[in-house]
Amino acid sequence: MTTRYTKDHEWVRLDGDIATVGITQYAAEQLGDVVYAELPEPGRSFKQGDDMAVVESAKTASDVYAPVSGEIVEVNAEIKNENWQIINDGPEADGWFVKLKLADKTELDALMDEAAYADYVKGL
Amino acid sequence: MTEAGSLKTLPLDALWRARTSKFGDFAGYDMPLQFEGLIPEHNWTRAHAGLFDVSHMGPSFFALPKGHGLEGEAAHGKIAALIERLVPADIQGLKPGQVRYTMITNEEGGVLDDLMIARPAEAGAAGDLYVVVNAGCKHQDWALIEAATTGEADLVRADDRCLLALQGPSAHRVAAEVIDPALAEMNFMTVKRFAAFGRITVTRSGYTGEDGYEILVRAETAKDLAEALLAHPEVKPVGLGARDSLRLEAGLCLYGHDLDPATSPIEADLAWTIQKRRREARDFPGAKRILREYELGPARKRVGIRPNDRAPAREGVEIMKDGKTIGIVTSGGFSPTLNGPISMGYVEAAHAEPGHVVDLMIRGVPRPATVTPLPFVPHRYVRKK
């Protein structure tokens, strides 16, 4: 399983043709305690870079962009049930946002791998 | 890591940086925004005492020229009459040591800034006023005051000093232990000078809804004061982020957001800041509109709004009723005390009654919300007999 990262601090992990998407540890730390999140309905399709979800802390509201194109096949029920804490506790694990059925695998090539993302964050 | 660029840094910059604060630009100053986190800092201030550095603000002294030869009430009456050219509050009526919240208004009855004006308690300072304006407006405000009173009074900026706010239910105990027991005896909205940490000017006031103090201290002794306060187990540093959620819960206006040059004090529900003598004299900038709205009611009013679900409605969100726009959110976010979203905004007067249900247009979707009395969280100011 490969994990890729965007400049907007989303991660995407591929398992077959299903991509799990969330926000990175760095993004979660920058946000602080999440007080609200809005996920898309399953069945909706997004193009790479579209506004897909919203995550809000006391400080600010942030858009979460689709890191790859695809159709939503599942959303994190914990987040849907307003357990926002799960995002802060494990943004790159149990705090995932959605699963997408990937439309175009080659889109992943343009994203950063773990080492490149770590370098990118260091430079911020 | 931090690129200050042309930003001004606070005199206590190093002290805050050592506490791993997040910084950000506010009104041209590189300000501490956050320490351990907005929500814990907010909750700490409501339960104990938070220390805020608000040295970006505009403290100043407005005084009759040296050798004015007046004493007591005569001196105060003269300086107060000068500043009353710009503000609608009764400043002449201030007792020694009293502080008043007011606004600089324009000829159209809008608000150019909100500010605090204090009459010093000390007889030797008769003919002085202590005036604290907002960071983003200070150059404008001081220029306006000087232009309106040229040759009649002197304005001395004090924004090279530090202004520290100690806020919260423990503030009085901390202040008594660290600074002077007499601080605990002060009434809310009063001012006093103390010979401690150099020479400090203390108002019992703040902008969090809590009891507390704002302390003007020279930059050379500010570090000693800040460190002494931070050494107290009841005190933690708090950034501007939590200051915003605290003032929003307290229903207090943030200039440039909830108040602006087109908004009148009456629309802003601040009629209480215009005392009877001034209403009768009708002698302040914008009196015509302001008093018309005072007498007949404004077309729109500032209200509290609680979203019925969990989605915060932030500044700029449209307020709708039956598909028609009736207002706009001017401040909004998350209330740690209420553990839910809160907003403040302006709505047409017909919809301003608490309990009225409106829609908030959040990302294109109308979401029901309820007009709510302000403050969201009761004030806990200390007023003694």
Boltz contact constraints between the chains, C-beta under 6 A:
constraints:
  - contact:
      token1: [A, 32]
      token2: [B, 37]
      max_distance: 6.0
  - contact:
      token1: [A, 32]
      token2: [B, 38]
      max_distance: 6.0
  - contact:
      token1: [A, 33]
      token2: [B, 39]
      max_distance: 6.0
  - contact:
      token1: [A, 35]
      token2: [B, 334]
      max_distance: 6.0
  - contact:
      token1: [A, 36]
      token2: [B, 310]
      max_distance: 6.0
  - contact:
      token1: [A, 36]
      token2: [B, 311]
      max_distance: 6.0
  - contact:
      token1: [A, 36]
      token2: [B, 312]
      max_distance: 6.0
  - contact:
      token1: [A, 56]
      token2: [B, 312]
      max_distance: 6.0
  - contact:
      token1: [A, 58]
      token2: [B, 38]
      max_distance: 6.0
  - contact:
      token1: [A, 58]
      token2: [B, 39]
      max_distance: 6.0
  - contact:
      token1: [A, 58]
      token2: [B, 245]
      max_distance: 6.0
  - contact:
      token1: [A, 58]
      token2: [B, 334]
      max_distance: 6.0
  - contact:
      token1: [A, 59]
      token2: [B, 38]
      max_distance: 6.0
  - contact:
      token1: [A, 59]
      token2: [B, 241]
      max_distance: 6.0
